[in-house]
């Protein structure tokens, strides 16, 4: 890693390597991790992320570290998870190209989600498109329907709508069930495996970026044929520096146009009671 640090930063990089080594409880510094077998690289990466040592590395160190990894290390690290919290609240920024049109303003959303059963409350926040809209989904009550006010008359009159109906897809190409970190992870693993089967194992690009205030290691990969065989022709996914999931996703179509951008700004584990997913909650506007 010191190779990525030119004078007068050599001393600073050496201190950072010592800090990362001590925090992970390993005698292996970031500059040496790439020489380890894949299993040991994965264990080192997990320990560095959990201890906070990974996010304390500067951009040059992070870039050199991830460039040194075996191509299987990051997919293995992500696959072994966990890919999200069992119950959590997150805020997100999202934009999608709907019927060929890129929105002028992104959606700003607050989402509360718990699993087993899957239950979701989502609210569109001020300063974003569709501000004030709300939905609730509870698979234990109606697996194939969502309740809410989504726009137009529904901004005043809440009602049930099909998960796959025209109303639910008026503002998104996704189901409400796709909200959360797990969906992006599952897509990455499935598509990555298919791409690897074609003989492509190296990423097109690795960068360290700050997107909407979120610092990530961003991986860009291209699929052989693009859509519709794959979700996107090109994807750029931003890895969280403390957990094995993605904080950002940018998807491009076969013409190179961005058709989806998602950034998880905050992700916080929470415990919710039944009122969180009850339309009669007085804090909501159903």
URHU-V938379 format. One record per residue. N is the residue number from 1. SS is DSSP state (helix for helix, strand for strand, loop for the rest). OMEGA is omega in whole degrees, -180 to 180 (NA if undefined). D_CENTER is the distance of its C-alpha to the mean C-alpha in Angstrom with 2 decimals. Layout:
BEGIN
N|SS|OMEGA|D_CENTER / N|SS|OMEGA|D_CENTER
END
This chain:
BEGIN
1|loop|-180|26.78 / 2|helix|179|29.87 / 3|helix|179|30.31 / 4|helix|-175|27.49 / 5|loop|179|29.42 / 6|loop|176|32.61 / 7|loop|14|35.38 / 8|loop|-174|35.46 / 9|loop|-175|32.03 / 10|helix|-180|33.07 / 11|helix|179|34.05 / 12|helix|180|30.82 / 13|helix|180|28.80 / 14|helix|178|31.17 / 15|helix|-180|30.59 / 16|helix|179|26.80 / 17|helix|178|27.30 / 18|helix|179|29.71 / 19|helix|-179|27.36 / 20|helix|180|24.51 / 21|helix|-180|27.11 / 22|helix|-176|28.56 / 23|helix|-180|25.33 / 24|helix|-179|24.27 / 25|loop|-177|27.79 / 26|loop|175|28.25 / 27|loop|-177|30.97 / 28|loop|178|28.64 / 29|loop|177|27.48 / 30|helix|-179|24.35 / 31|helix|-176|26.84 / 32|helix|-173|28.03 / 33|helix|-178|24.93 / 34|helix|179|24.92 / 35|helix|-177|28.39 / 36|loop|170|27.36 / 37|loop|-175|26.92 / 38|helix|-179|23.44 / 39|helix|-179|23.71 / 40|helix|175|24.61 / 41|helix|180|21.90 / 42|helix|180|19.28 / 43|helix|179|21.20 / 44|helix|-179|21.55 / 45|helix|179|17.88 / 46|helix|-180|17.13 / 47|helix|-180|20.07 / 48|helix|179|19.24 / 49|helix|-177|15.74 / 50|helix|-178|17.28 / 51|helix|-176|20.27 / 52|loop|-179|18.60 / 53|helix|-177|20.47 / 54|helix|-177|17.55 / 55|helix|177|16.48 / 56|helix|176|20.22 / 57|loop|178|20.69 / 58|loop|-174|21.29 / 59|helix|-179|19.65 / 60|helix|179|22.43 / 61|helix|179|22.21 / 62|helix|-179|18.49 / 63|helix|180|19.05 / 64|helix|180|22.16 / 65|helix|-176|20.65 / 66|helix|174|17.87 / 67|helix|-179|20.44 / 68|helix|-176|22.76 / 69|loop|168|20.68 / 70|loop|180|21.79 / 71|helix|-179|19.64 / 72|helix|-171|19.14 / 73|helix|-178|17.97 / 74|helix|175|14.22 / 75|helix|178|13.99 / 76|helix|179|16.35 / 77|helix|-179|14.55 / 78|helix|-178|11.32 / 79|helix|-179|13.68 / 80|loop|170|15.70 / 81|loop|3|12.94 / 82|loop|-175|12.82 / 83|loop|178|9.35 / 84|loop|176|9.54 / 85|loop|176|12.68 / 86|loop|-180|15.50 / 87|strand|-175|15.87 / 88|strand|175|13.86 / 89|strand|177|13.70 / 90|strand|171|11.02 / 91|strand|-175|11.60 / 92|strand|171|9.73 / 93|strand|-179|11.13 / 94|strand|173|11.25 / 95|strand|177|13.90 / 96|strand|173|15.16 / 97|strand|-178|18.39 / 98|strand|-178|20.60 / 99|loop|175|23.85 / 100|loop|-176|23.57 / 101|strand|176|23.22 / 102|strand|-176|20.53 / 103|loop|180|20.53 / 104|loop|-178|22.22 / 105|loop|176|20.07 / 106|loop|170|16.40 / 107|strand|172|15.85 / 108|strand|-171|15.20 / 109|strand|168|14.35 / 110|strand|-178|14.88 / 111|strand|172|13.84 / 112|strand|-170|15.52 / 113|strand|173|14.79 / 114|strand|-175|16.82 / 115|loop|178|17.55 / 116|loop|0|20.92 / 117|loop|178|21.63 / 118|loop|177|18.48 / 119|strand|-173|19.12 / 120|strand|166|17.19 / 121|strand|179|18.43 / 122|strand|178|16.92 / 123|strand|177|18.69 / 124|strand|-170|18.56 / 125|loop|174|19.39 / 126|loop|-180|22.14 / 127|loop|176|21.76 / 128|loop|176|19.52 / 129|loop|175|20.62 / 130|loop|-180|21.89 / 131|loop|175|22.40 / 132|loop|179|23.89 / 133|loop|-179|22.80 / 134|strand|172|21.84 / 135|strand|172|21.14 / 136|strand|175|21.50 / 137|strand|179|20.78 / 138|strand|-175|22.49 / 139|loop|178|22.83 / 140|loop|179|25.87 / 141|loop|177|27.70 / 142|loop|-174|26.81 / 143|loop|-173|24.34 / 144|loop|-179|24.59 / 145|strand|178|24.83 / 146|strand|-179|23.10 / 147|strand|178|25.17 / 148|strand|171|24.93 / 149|strand|-168|26.11 / 150|loop|-178|24.05 / 151|loop|-178|26.42 / 152|helix|178|30.04 / 153|helix|-177|32.21 / 154|helix|174|29.25 / 155|helix|179|28.65 / 156|loop|-174|31.91 / 157|loop|177|32.35 / 158|loop|-179|29.62 / 159|strand|176|29.85 / 160|strand|178|28.39 / 161|strand|179|26.75 / 162|strand|177|25.73 / 163|loop|-175|22.07 / 164|loop|-177|22.96 / 165|loop|-179|25.55 / 166|loop|-179|26.03 / 167|loop|-179|25.49 / 168|loop|-177|22.04 / 169|loop|179|21.01 / 170|loop|-177|22.81 / 171|loop|-177|19.71 / 172|loop|174|16.93 / 173|loop|-175|16.97 / 174|loop|166|14.97 / 175|loop|174|16.33 / 176|helix|180|15.50 / 177|helix|-179|14.73 / 178|helix|179|11.53 / 179|loop|177|10.04 / 180|loop|-177|7.58 / 181|helix|-173|4.90 / 182|helix|-177|7.80 / 183|helix|-180|8.31 / 184|helix|177|5.80 / 185|helix|-177|7.12 / 186|helix|178|10.49 / 187|helix|179|10.63 / 188|helix|-178|10.04 / 189|helix|-179|12.67 / 190|helix|-179|15.01 / 191|helix|179|15.08 / 192|helix|179|15.31 / 193|helix|179|18.21 / 194|helix|179|19.94 / 195|helix|-180|19.75 / 196|helix|180|21.11 / 197|helix|177|23.93 / 198|loop|179|25.10 / 199|loop|179|25.62 / 200|loop|-178|22.75 / 201|loop|-178|21.17 / 202|loop|176|20.52 / 203|loop|178|17.61 / 204|loop|-175|18.93 / 205|strand|172|17.67 / 206|strand|-180|16.07 / 207|strand|167|15.77 / 208|strand|-173|15.05 / 209|strand|169|13.93 / 210|strand|-175|13.65 / 211|strand|-178|11.83 / 212|loop|177|13.08 / 213|loop|-178|14.06 / 214|strand|180|10.96 / 215|strand|-175|12.09 / 216|strand|164|10.10 / 217|strand|-173|11.54 / 218|strand|179|10.78 / 219|strand|177|11.89 / 220|strand|175|13.66 / 221|strand|179|15.35 / 222|strand|178|17.79 / 223|loop|-174|19.03 / 224|loop|-173|22.83 / 225|loop|-180|23.65 / 226|loop|-178|20.69 / 227|loop|5|20.85 / 228|loop|-178|22.01 / 229|loop|179|21.98 / 230|loop|180|18.31 / 231|loop|-178|15.42 / 232|loop|172|15.70 / 233|loop|179|18.15 / 234|strand|178|15.75 / 235|strand|169|12.00 / 236|strand|-176|10.49 / 237|strand|-177|7.17 / 238|strand|-177|6.77 / 239|strand|173|7.16 / 240|loop|-177|7.67 / 241|loop|178|11.47 / 242|loop|-174|12.41 / 243|loop|-179|10.40 / 244|loop|174|9.58 / 245|loop|-175|5.88 / 246|strand|177|3.08 / 247|strand|-179|3.49 / 248|strand|177|4.51 / 249|strand|175|6.07 / 250|strand|-175|9.85 / 251|strand|-176|12.16 / 252|strand|-179|15.91 / 253|loop|-175|18.90 / 254|loop|178|22.03 / 255|loop|179|23.63 / 256|loop|180|20.93 / 257|loop|174|19.94 / 258|strand|179|16.48 / 259|strand|177|15.96 / 260|strand|175|12.46 / 261|strand|-179|10.27 / 262|strand|174|7.37 / 263|strand|172|6.78 / 264|strand|-175|6.31 / 265|strand|177|9.72 / 266|strand|177|10.81 / 267|strand|-173|10.07 / 268|strand|176|13.55 / 269|strand|-179|15.22 / 270|loop|172|18.04 / 271|loop|-176|20.93 / 272|loop|171|22.00 / 273|loop|-174|25.41 / 274|helix|-177|26.49 / 275|helix|180|27.09 / 276|helix|-176|23.39 / 277|helix|180|23.32 / 278|loop|179|26.89 / 279|loop|-180|27.70 / 280|loop|177|30.80 / 281|loop|-176|28.94 / 282|loop|178|30.94 / 283|loop|-178|27.96 / 284|loop|-175|26.70 / 285|loop|178|28.44 / 286|loop|NA|28.93
END
